[in-house]
Amino acid sequence: MASLEEIHSEASAHREQLDTREAINKRIVEALDQQISEIETRLEDLRFQRQKQSDRVQAAVVRLDGIRRERLESEREISQLRERQSRLEIERAETRLRLENLVSRIRTEFDREPEAILNEPQPELPSGVSETNRISELEHDLKIMGPINPLALEEFEALNERYEFLQEQLEDVRTTRRELRKVIRSIDEEIVRVFSSAWAEVSEHFTSLFGNLFPGGTGVLRLTDTSDLLSTGIEVEARPSGKNVKKLSLLSGGERSLTALAFLFAVFRSRPSPFYVMDEVEAALDDVNLHRFLGLVGQFRDDAQLLIVSHQKRTMEAADCLYGVSMAPGGSSRVVSERVERQEMELKPETVKTATNS
């Protein structure tokens, strides 16, 4: 019972505490209800104010959009006005420039002031033609005429003087050309005459010398074009005894050399010279042809001096004086000469010279 009473007293104390708490909670709930009602009232006011503010904002947005559209339209108008103003300023500058150019042109070309020209009577226009059309026609005519050169007269006089000078020079050139043609014709005639004379002599001497070098053979010189002696060529026909050939290409080397010597000595005989120089012309000749060559040399030694470079012993034996060039090992070259005493009466001394190389 004592423990129950103690429990009962504790329960009573606990109950009192719970009652106290319940009273406190009721006061708190009442306070909260009051605050919630106040909050809801305030919230309702705020919502109303928000709605009013939203309406004002909406109206402001609509008004702002209208203002923006008006601004865009105003900006476009301003831009157009500025462009128009720029074009007007450009046109004004161009007009001012054209006016200045026109005034300068009037003063330069007509030597008059614009005011004086404006006071001049206007030219009569054809019927049915306006001023604009007439101006276009005149401008077209001027364009066809081209630009006017104020120095044209001076240039014409200079060109005319140059033309007369060139005409004189051209006439001099033509006169000189005619004279040169006369000189060329006279020179051609002289060349033809001299060539004809030389050709006849050389041909005759070649036939004679060929017969001496080739006993029983015939050698003839022919012209390729007898009608044009200035550009003709020479053909050599050689036919030794016992051969039925005429072309030099079909002859042996010695025969070709001897034929060439016959032509060379025919030229020598036609146009003699005080001396002749030959370099190993008999190198390809055999003994028989060499003997004939030396006989040909003997025919010319009475009229001229012959200097022959040779390695042939028989040619050296036929010489009146021998010259040789020798060089010792390690030394310098020196010239050796030897005079040959000849017993034959038909050969005169100091007329034939032979040079040898060693």
LODO-777750 format. One line per 4 residues: number of its first residue (from 0); their letters; for each residue x, y, z of C-alpha. Coordinates in steps of 0.05 Angstrom, whole numbers, plus 32768, in hexadecimal, padded with zeros to 4 digits. Layout:
BEGIN
NUM) A) X/Y/Z; ...
//
This chain:
BEGIN
0) MASL) 8000/8000/8000; 803A/802E/8011; 8058/8021/7FCC; 8015/802B/7FAB
4) EEIH) 800A/806C/7FCF; 804F/8081/7FB9; 803E/806D/7F71; 7FFB/8091/7F78
8) SEAS) 801D/80D0/7F91; 804F/80CC/7F57; 8016/80C1/7F26; 7FF2/80FD/7F43
12) AHRE) 8030/8127/7F3C; 8038/810F/7EF6; 7FEF/811E/7EE7; 7FF7/8164/7F00
16) QLDT) 8033/816C/7ED3; 800C/8152/7E98; 7FD2/8181/7EA7; 8003/81BA/7EAC
20) REAI) 8021/81A6/7E69; 7FDB/819F/7E4B; 7FC9/81E5/7E61; 8009/81FF/7E44
24) NKRI) 7FFD/81DA/7E03; 7FB6/81F6/7DFF; 7FD2/823C/7E08; 8007/822E/7DD3
28) VEAL) 7FD2/8212/7DA2; 7FA6/824E/7DAE; 7FE1/827C/7DA1; 7FF3/8255/7D63
32) DQQI) 7FAB/8257/7D4A; 7FAB/82A2/7D54; 7FED/82AA/7D30; 7FD6/827D/7CF7
36) SEIE) 7F97/82A6/7CEF; 7FC1/82E5/7CEF; 7FF2/82C6/7CBD; 7FB8/82B1/7C90
40) TRLE) 7F9C/82F6/7C93; 7FDF/8314/7C83; 7FEA/82E1/7C4C; 7FA8/82F3/7C2E
44) DLRF) 7FBD/833C/7C2F; 7FFF/832A/7C10; 7FDC/8301/7BDA; 7FAE/833B/7BCB
48) QRQK) 7FE9/836B/7BC8; 800F/8338/7B9D; 7FD4/8334/7B6D; 7FD1/837F/7B6A
52) QSDR) 801C/8383/7B5F; 8017/834D/7B29; 7FE1/8375/7B07; 800C/83B3/7B0A
56) VQAA) 8048/838B/7AF0; 801E/836F/7AB7; 8006/83B3/7AA5; 804E/83CD/7AA9
60) VVRL) 8066/8394/7A7C; 8030/83A4/7A49; 8041/83ED/7A4C; 808B/83DC/7A47
64) DGIR) 807F/83B1/7A09; 805A/83EA/79E9; 8091/841A/79FB; 80C4/83EA/79DE
68) RERL) 809D/83E5/799D; 8098/8430/799A; 80E2/8434/79A7; 80F2/8403/796F
72) ESER) 80C6/8429/793F; 80E6/846A/7955; 812C/844B/794B; 8119/8433/7905
76) EISQ) 80FF/8477/78F4; 813E/8497/7910; 8169/8466/78E8; 8142/8475/78A9
80) LRER) 8148/84BF/78B6; 8193/84B8/78C2; 819B/8491/7881; 8172/84C4/785C
84) QSRL) 819C/84FB/787C; 81DC/84D7/7867; 81C3/84CF/7820; 81AE/8517/781F
88) EIER) 81F2/852C/7839; 8215/8500/7804; 81E8/851B/77CE; 81F4/8561/77E7
92) AETR) 8240/8556/77E6; 823C/8537/77A0; 8211/8570/7789; 8242/85A2/77A7
96) LRLE) 827C/857D/7785; 8258/857A/7742; 8247/85C4/7749; 8290/85D5/7759
100) NLVS) 82A8/85A9/771E; 8275/85C9/76F1; 828A/860F/7706; 82D4/85FD/76FE
104) RIRT) 82C5/85DE/76B9; 829E/861D/76A4; 82D7/8649/76BA; 830C/861D/769A
108) EFDR) 82EB/860B/7658; 82C1/8649/764B; 82E9/867D/7673; 82A8/8698/768E
112) EPEA) 8286/869E/76D1; 8248/8672/76DE; 821D/86B0/76EB; 8230/86CC/76A7
116) ILNE) 821F/868B/7684; 81DC/8688/76A7; 81CC/86CC/768A; 81DD/86B4/7643
120) PQPE) 81A3/86A3/7615; 8194/8659/7611; 81A1/8636/75CF; 8166/8624/75A4
124) LPSG) 8152/85DB/75A9; 8135/85B2/7570; 80EB/85A7/7574; 80D7/856C/759E
128) VSET) 811A/8568/75C2; 8120/8578/760B; 815C/8597/762D; 816D/8556/764F
132) NRIS) 816B/852F/760E; 8195/8564/75EB; 81C8/8562/7622; 81CA/8516/761D
136) ELEH) 81D5/851A/75D2; 820D/854D/75DA; 822E/8524/7610; 8229/84E7/75E3
140) DLKI) 824A/850E/75AA; 8281/8525/75D8; 828C/84DF/75F1; 8293/84C6/75AA
144) MGPI) 82C4/84FF/759B; 82EE/84EA/75D6; 8316/8516/7606; 8331/8558/75EC
148) NPLA) 837D/855E/75ED; 8392/85A8/75F3; 83D9/8595/75DD; 83C2/8572/759E
152) LEEF) 83DC/85A9/7570; 8421/85A8/758F; 8422/855C/758D; 840B/855E/7545
156) EALN) 8443/858E/7532; 8477/8562/7557; 845C/8523/7536; 845A/8545/74F2
160) ERYE) 84A3/855B/74FB; 84B4/8514/7510; 848E/84F8/74D4; 84B3/8526/74A4
164) FLQE) 84F6/8511/74C4; 84E4/84C8/74BE; 84CE/84D3/7475; 8511/84F1/7466
168) QLED) 8534/84B8/7489; 8509/8486/7465; 8518/84A6/7422; 8563/84A4/7433
172) VRTT) 855C/845B/7445; 8538/844C/7404; 856D/8472/73DC; 85A4/844E/7402
176) RREL) 8580/840C/73F5; 857C/841A/73AB; 85C6/842C/73AA; 85D7/83EE/73D2
180) RKVI) 85B0/83C4/73A1; 85D6/83E3/7368; 8617/83D5/738D; 8601/838D/739C
184) RSID) 85EE/8382/7354; 8631/839D/733D; 8656/8373/7371; 862D/8335/735C
188) EEIV) 863E/8342/7314; 8688/834B/7326; 8685/830B/7350; 8665/82E5/7316
192) RVFS) 8698/8301/72E6; 86D3/82F0/7313; 86B6/82AD/7326; 86A9/829B/72DD
196) SAWA) 86F0/82AD/72C9; 870D/8288/7305; 86DF/824D/72FA; 86F4/8246/72B2
200) EVSE) 873E/8249/72C4; 8738/821A/7300; 870E/81E8/72D8; 8740/81E8/729F
204) HFTS) 877D/81E1/72CD; 875A/81AA/72F5; 874D/8181/72B6; 8796/818B/72A1
208) LFGN) 87B4/817B/72E6; 8785/8140/72F0; 879E/8123/72AF; 87E6/812B/72C6
212) LFPG) 87D9/810B/730A; 87AE/80D4/72ED; 87C9/80C3/72A8; 8790/80AC/727C
216) GTGV) 875C/80C5/72AE; 872B/80FF/72A8; 8717/8131/72DC; 86E1/8166/72D2
220) LRLT) 86C4/819D/72FE; 867A/81AB/72F5; 864B/81E0/7311; 860B/81C8/7333
224) DTSD) 85E4/8205/731B; 8600/8229/72DF; 85C7/825C/72DF; 85D8/8277/7324
228) LLST) 8623/827E/732D; 861B/82A2/7371; 85FD/8265/7394; 8614/822C/7368
232) GIEV) 863C/81F1/7382; 8677/81CB/7363; 8677/8182/7353; 86B9/815D/7347
236) EARP) 86B8/8123/7316; 86F7/80F9/7319; 8701/80BA/72EF; 8747/809C/72F3
240) SGKN) 875F/8070/72BC; 8741/802B/72BD; 8708/803E/72EB; 86C1/804D/72D6
244) VKKL) 86AF/8078/7313; 86A5/80C2/7319; 8693/80CE/7362; 86CB/80DD/7393
248) SLLS) 86AA/80B0/73C8; 86B8/8073/739C; 8703/8083/7396; 873A/806C/73C5
252) GGER) 8758/8099/73F9; 8796/80A8/73D0; 876D/80B6/7392; 8740/80E6/73B8
256) SLTA) 877D/8109/73D5; 879D/8110/7391; 875C/812A/7373; 8758/815E/73AA
260) LAFL) 87A1/8172/739C; 8790/8179/7353; 8757/81A9/7364; 8784/81CE/7396
264) FAVF) 87BD/81D7/7365; 878B/81EB/732F; 8776/8224/735D; 87C0/8234/7369
268) RSRP) 87CD/8238/731F; 8790/8263/7312; 87A0/8293/734B; 87EB/828E/7356
272) SPFY) 880B/82A0/7399; 8854/82AC/73AD; 8853/8270/73DC; 8827/8236/73F0
276) VMDE) 8823/8211/7432; 880A/81C9/7435; 8806/819A/7471; 880E/814F/7464
280) VEAA) 87E4/8151/7425; 8808/8113/740A; 87FF/80E7/7448; 87CC/80BA/7426
284) LDDV) 87F2/80B3/73E4; 8816/8074/73CE; 885A/8075/73AA; 883D/807E/7365
288) NLHR) 880E/80B5/7378; 8844/80D5/73A4; 8872/80D7/7367; 883A/80FA/733F
292) FLGL) 8830/812B/7378; 887A/813C/737A; 8878/8146/732F; 883F/8177/7339
296) VGQF) 8867/819B/736F; 88A1/819F/733E; 8874/81C4/730D; 8865/81FA/7341
300) RDDA) 88AA/8202/7361; 88C3/822F/7329; 888C/8262/7337; 8882/8260/7382
304) QLLI) 889E/8247/73C3; 887C/820A/73E2; 887E/81FA/742C; 8868/81B2/7438
308) VSHQ) 8860/8191/747C; 886E/8147/7470; 8886/8105/748B; 8892/80E6/7447
312) KRTM) 88DC/80D8/7438; 88D4/80E3/73ED; 88B4/8126/73F9; 88EF/813A/7424
316) EAAD) 891F/8122/73EE; 88FE/8150/73BC; 8906/818D/73EA; 893C/81C2/73E4
320) CLYG) 893D/81D1/742E; 8927/81A8/746A; 890E/81C4/74AD; 8903/8197/74E9
324) VSMA) 88EE/81A3/7531; 890D/8175/7565; 890D/8174/75B1; 893E/814E/75DB
328) PGGS) 8925/812A/761A; 891E/815E/7651; 8933/8196/7622; 8911/81CA/75F7
332) SRVV) 88FE/81C5/75AF; 892D/81DF/7579; 8929/81E8/752D; 8959/81C1/7501
336) SERV) 8963/81D6/74B8; 8989/81B5/7480; 8993/81CD/7439; 8992/8197/7403
340) ERQE) 89C2/819D/73C9; 89A1/8187/7389; 89C3/8172/7349; 8986/8174/731C
344) MELK) 8986/81B1/72EF; 893C/81B4/72E9; 8934/81C3/7334; 8949/8208/734F
348) PETV) 8961/820F/7396; 893A/8232/73CD; 88F7/8227/73AC; 88DC/81EA/73CF
352) KTAT) 88DD/81E4/741C; 88C6/81A9/7445; 88B9/81AA/7490; 88BA/816C/74BB
356) NS) 88A4/8160/7502; 88CB/8132/7530
//
